[in-house]
Amino acid sequence: MKKIIFSLLVIASSFTTNLYAQDKAPGRVVNALQENFNGIKDASWAKVSDLYKAEFIFGEAVVSAFFNANGELVATGRDVAITQLPIDLQIALTKNYKDYSVTKSFEVDMQGEVTYYLMLETPTKKLQLQSNSFGWEKYQKPSDLPLF
């Protein structure tokens, strides 16, 4: 249940956030970012529910890291290319959703458990998927959250 709730927060925050200046995030949270990601300093901050979201460049990727008020890293997220998905998920995607175009894909890593999310479209349909241990399942978001 925690994983589902957190994943919903990550998805919602991917598109709607209240930006905070870095000096408005608690010092322990800013320090935790620097410790976890080797001194990252240029991050944009947002408050998402009771978590602090830092968005920054890590390597060549834009990464979102979520911290609680104690500075503990709760989860990370990043956009991924379809070619970065595990092979079994790529196969299931091409087999079961060949008429759709992928418009967004990202991963959420919450304490070592990685879940992938996709937004697919045809000219007349939109579909959201999340990975599970068997492939893909339709992602049902609460009605008050925006599409990711």
DRENDO-1510 file (C-alpha; in Angstrom, 1 decimal, always signed):
<recs>
REC; n; res; u; v; w
REC; 1; MET; +0.0; +0.0; +0.0 .
REC; 2; LYS; +2.8; +2.4; +0.9 .
REC; 3; LYS; +4.4; +1.7; -2.5 .
REC; 4; ILE; +1.1; +2.5; -4.3 .
REC; 5; ILE; +0.6; +5.7; -2.4 .
REC; 6; PHE; +4.2; +6.8; -3.0 .
REC; 7; SER; +4.0; +6.0; -6.7 .
REC; 8; LEU; +0.9; +8.1; -7.0 .
REC; 9; LEU; +2.8; +11.0; -5.3 .
REC; 10; VAL; +5.7; +10.7; -7.7 .
REC; 11; ILE; +3.4; +10.6; -10.7 .
REC; 12; ALA; +1.4; +13.6; -9.6 .
REC; 13; SER; +4.5; +15.5; -8.8 .
REC; 14; SER; +6.0; +14.9; -12.2 .
REC; 15; PHE; +3.5; +17.4; -13.6 .
REC; 16; THR; +2.3; +19.6; -10.7 .
REC; 17; THR; +4.6; +20.9; -8.1 .
REC; 18; ASN; +5.0; +24.0; -5.9 .
REC; 19; LEU; +8.6; +25.0; -6.4 .
REC; 20; TYR; +10.7; +25.9; -3.3 .
REC; 21; ALA; +13.9; +27.8; -3.3 .
REC; 22; GLN; +16.7; +25.6; -2.1 .
REC; 23; ASP; +17.0; +27.6; +1.1 .
REC; 24; LYS; +13.4; +26.8; +2.0 .
REC; 25; ALA; +14.1; +23.0; +2.1 .
REC; 26; PRO; +15.3; +22.0; +5.6 .
REC; 27; GLY; +19.1; +21.9; +5.9 .
REC; 28; ARG; +19.1; +18.2; +6.7 .
REC; 29; VAL; +17.2; +17.5; +3.5 .
REC; 30; VAL; +19.6; +19.6; +1.4 .
REC; 31; ASN; +22.5; +17.9; +3.1 .
REC; 32; ALA; +21.0; +14.5; +2.4 .
REC; 33; LEU; +20.8; +15.3; -1.3 .
REC; 34; GLN; +24.4; +16.2; -1.4 .
REC; 35; GLU; +25.4; +13.1; +0.5 .
REC; 36; ASN; +23.3; +10.7; -1.5 .
REC; 37; PHE; +24.2; +12.2; -4.9 .
REC; 38; ASN; +27.9; +13.2; -4.5 .
REC; 39; GLY; +27.6; +16.9; -3.9 .
REC; 40; ILE; +24.7; +17.8; -6.2 .
REC; 41; LYS; +24.0; +21.5; -5.5 .
REC; 42; ASP; +21.9; +22.8; -8.3 .
REC; 43; ALA; +18.5; +21.3; -7.6 .
REC; 44; SER; +15.1; +22.7; -7.9 .
REC; 45; TRP; +13.0; +21.9; -4.9 .
REC; 46; ALA; +9.3; +21.2; -4.5 .
REC; 47; LYS; +7.0; +20.2; -1.6 .
REC; 48; VAL; +4.9; +17.2; -2.5 .
REC; 49; SER; +2.5; +16.2; +0.2 .
REC; 50; ASP; +4.8; +15.6; +3.2 .
REC; 51; LEU; +7.9; +15.0; +1.1 .
REC; 52; TYR; +10.6; +17.2; -0.4 .
REC; 53; LYS; +11.3; +16.6; -4.1 .
REC; 54; ALA; +14.7; +17.6; -5.5 .
REC; 55; GLU; +15.0; +17.7; -9.3 .
REC; 56; PHE; +18.5; +17.8; -10.7 .
REC; 57; ILE; +20.9; +16.4; -13.4 .
REC; 58; PHE; +22.7; +13.2; -12.4 .
REC; 59; GLY; +25.0; +11.9; -15.1 .
REC; 60; GLU; +23.0; +12.7; -18.2 .
REC; 61; ALA; +19.6; +12.1; -16.7 .
REC; 62; VAL; +17.1; +14.4; -15.0 .
REC; 63; VAL; +16.4; +12.7; -11.7 .
REC; 64; SER; +13.8; +13.4; -9.0 .
REC; 65; ALA; +14.7; +12.4; -5.5 .
REC; 66; PHE; +12.1; +12.4; -2.7 .
REC; 67; PHE; +13.2; +13.0; +1.0 .
REC; 68; ASN; +11.2; +13.0; +4.2 .
REC; 69; ALA; +11.6; +15.9; +6.6 .
REC; 70; ASN; +14.4; +13.9; +8.4 .
REC; 71; GLY; +16.5; +13.8; +5.3 .
REC; 72; GLU; +15.9; +10.2; +4.5 .
REC; 73; LEU; +15.8; +9.3; +0.8 .
REC; 74; VAL; +12.4; +7.7; +0.2 .
REC; 75; ALA; +12.5; +7.2; -3.6 .
REC; 76; THR; +14.0; +8.3; -6.9 .
REC; 77; GLY; +12.4; +8.7; -10.3 .
REC; 78; ARG; +13.6; +9.4; -13.8 .
REC; 79; ASP; +12.4; +9.3; -17.4 .
REC; 80; VAL; +13.6; +6.3; -19.3 .
REC; 81; ALA; +13.7; +5.4; -23.0 .
REC; 82; ILE; +11.8; +2.3; -24.1 .
REC; 83; THR; +15.2; +0.7; -24.8 .
REC; 84; GLN; +16.1; +1.0; -21.1 .
REC; 85; LEU; +13.1; -1.1; -20.0 .
REC; 86; PRO; +13.8; -4.7; -19.1 .
REC; 87; ILE; +13.6; -7.0; -22.2 .
REC; 88; ASP; +10.5; -8.8; -21.0 .
REC; 89; LEU; +8.6; -5.5; -20.6 .
REC; 90; GLN; +9.7; -4.4; -24.1 .
REC; 91; ILE; +8.5; -7.7; -25.5 .
REC; 92; ALA; +5.1; -7.5; -23.7 .
REC; 93; LEU; +4.8; -3.9; -24.9 .
REC; 94; THR; +5.4; -4.7; -28.5 .
REC; 95; LYS; +3.2; -7.8; -28.4 .
REC; 96; ASN; +0.2; -6.4; -26.5 .
REC; 97; TYR; +0.2; -2.7; -27.4 .
REC; 98; LYS; +1.5; -2.5; -31.0 .
REC; 99; ASP; -1.1; +0.0; -32.1 .
REC; 100; TYR; -0.1; +2.5; -29.4 .
REC; 101; SER; +2.7; +5.1; -29.4 .
REC; 102; VAL; +4.5; +5.7; -26.1 .
REC; 103; THR; +4.3; +9.3; -25.1 .
REC; 104; LYS; +6.0; +9.1; -21.7 .
REC; 105; SER; +7.9; +6.5; -19.8 .
REC; 106; PHE; +9.6; +6.6; -16.4 .
REC; 107; GLU; +10.8; +4.5; -13.6 .
REC; 108; VAL; +10.3; +4.8; -9.8 .
REC; 109; ASP; +12.8; +3.2; -7.5 .
REC; 110; MET; +11.5; +2.9; -3.9 .
REC; 111; GLN; +13.9; +1.2; -1.6 .
REC; 112; GLY; +15.2; -1.1; -4.4 .
REC; 113; GLU; +11.8; -1.9; -5.9 .
REC; 114; VAL; +11.6; -0.5; -9.4 .
REC; 115; THR; +8.3; +0.1; -11.1 .
REC; 116; TYR; +8.0; +1.4; -14.7 .
REC; 117; TYR; +5.1; +3.6; -15.9 .
REC; 118; LEU; +4.0; +4.3; -19.5 .
REC; 119; MET; +1.6; +6.6; -21.1 .
REC; 120; LEU; +0.4; +5.3; -24.5 .
REC; 121; GLU; -1.8; +6.8; -27.2 .
REC; 122; THR; -3.6; +6.1; -30.4 .
REC; 123; PRO; -5.4; +8.8; -32.3 .
REC; 124; THR; -8.5; +8.0; -30.3 .
REC; 125; LYS; -7.3; +6.4; -27.0 .
REC; 126; LYS; -5.0; +7.1; -24.1 .
REC; 127; LEU; -3.8; +4.4; -21.8 .
REC; 128; GLN; -1.6; +4.3; -18.7 .
REC; 129; LEU; +0.3; +1.2; -17.7 .
REC; 130; GLN; +2.5; +0.2; -14.8 .
REC; 131; SER; +4.9; -2.8; -14.7 .
REC; 132; ASN; +4.3; -5.8; -12.4 .
REC; 133; SER; +6.1; -9.1; -12.1 .
REC; 134; PHE; +4.1; -10.5; -15.1 .
REC; 135; GLY; +4.5; -7.6; -17.5 .
REC; 136; TRP; +2.1; -4.6; -17.8 .
REC; 137; GLU; -1.2; -3.8; -16.2 .
REC; 138; LYS; -3.5; -0.9; -16.6 .
REC; 139; TYR; -2.7; +1.9; -14.1 .
REC; 140; GLN; -5.8; +3.2; -12.4 .
REC; 141; LYS; -5.0; +6.6; -10.8 .
REC; 142; PRO; -7.3; +8.3; -8.4 .
REC; 143; SER; -9.5; +10.8; -10.2 .
REC; 144; ASP; -8.0; +13.8; -8.4 .
REC; 145; LEU; -4.5; +13.2; -9.8 .
REC; 146; PRO; -3.5; +14.5; -13.2 .
REC; 147; LEU; -2.4; +12.2; -16.0 .
REC; 148; PHE; +1.3; +11.7; -15.8 .
</recs>
